[in-house]
Amino acid sequence: SKGEYQDYLEKEIFEQPESIRRAFGNGGRLDRDFGTARLGGIELNGSQIRNIRQAHFIGMGTAMYAGQVGARMMEGLARISSHTLDASELRWSNPIVEDDSVYFALSQSGETLDTLLAVKELQNRGGRVYGIINAVGSTIARACGAGVYIHAGPEVSVASTKAFTGQITSMFLLALSFGRIRHLSPSEGKRLIDALELIPDQINQILAQSAQVQDIARRFKHATSFMYLGRGVSYPIAMEGALKLKELSYLHAEGFSSGNLKHGPLALIDETVPSLFIAPEGDTLDKVISNIQEVKARKGPVITVTNADSRELEELSDALIRVPKCPEILSPLLTIVPLQLFALYLTRELGRNVDQPRNLAKSVTTD
Ligand code: F6R
């Protein structure tokens, strides 16, 4: 039941500290001594993992955006060339399946027909496909036969939230374990595990500031078009943040890489179009700040999600949402939470049905 919450979406957003803990097995999937993770469902041995040349992550919608985060984690931690594929496109693309490639199919429901048919097409060509799935015993889980359950628990609200963060956590474990077999040092592995274990409490800190996000949603409720911008691991977070807002509120929202801003999208900016920047501390921050300046120069309102101590960011932002500090590679688990809350509160302001948006179904079993 919804318990103390007004809707399932709110409940599922607030459950994420617990659901993320379950995704790392309440510690049972972590090996602190060796600075690695153990995923029983991935039955590849060390030499097979060392020989992987390409990893592909497939899914639809939110699951696909999770896959884009996963691909960046796999490249960053395991130095395996990684790509994300839209499952509905893959089926018609005559895919090239090589022996040194590995595939991961992402799905909350495990019933999405586009994803299932892509899995079957890959398997038909001899591809190894592992599932990263929430629903235990679902069709895609059975079709893959092996993989990782994310253990997010039942997700009732149509818009996916805790499955997204559960999938990202699972892919982080995967990338960490592959990384430790390939190039990642024990001390780096330990540092990342320590950081991961802080994430649930850090999300609690963000949730404790939800009233601030609600105020920001109220301030911007008359806007009809929103831009979401980020770089690196924050680029898929921009895409996912925009998807949450459009599917729940029916407002126009678009995600872009912030580097792409001046290649066209900047033409959309004026004082009526707010931009949400995902600007975690790390390699990309300076560049994101210069993108924010480009938006401000066109009088665009700026809402920033950041964990950086930057006077410049504070001065440039019309609203600033702080998240706790963490390594940039884990930041998607924190930065997505205020964006989920923003979509929830804006949708409530507009009086729309949060749990059952028009035209959408929880699992899409047609292709
Ligand atoms: C967005 C959303 C959809 C699903 C997509 C895949 O909030 O819910 O984009 O993520 O239909 O669904 P699953 O993960 O069940 O395969």
Boltz pocket constraint, residues with backbone or C-beta under 6 A from the ligand:
constraints:
  - pocket:
      binder: B
      contacts: [[A, 60], [A, 61], [A, 62], [A, 63], [A, 106], [A, 107], [A, 108], [A, 109], [A, 110], [A, 111], [A, 112], [A, 115], [A, 158], [A, 159], [A, 160], [A, 161], [A, 243], [A, 247], [A, 361], [A, 362], [A, 363], [A, 364]]
      max_distance: 6.0
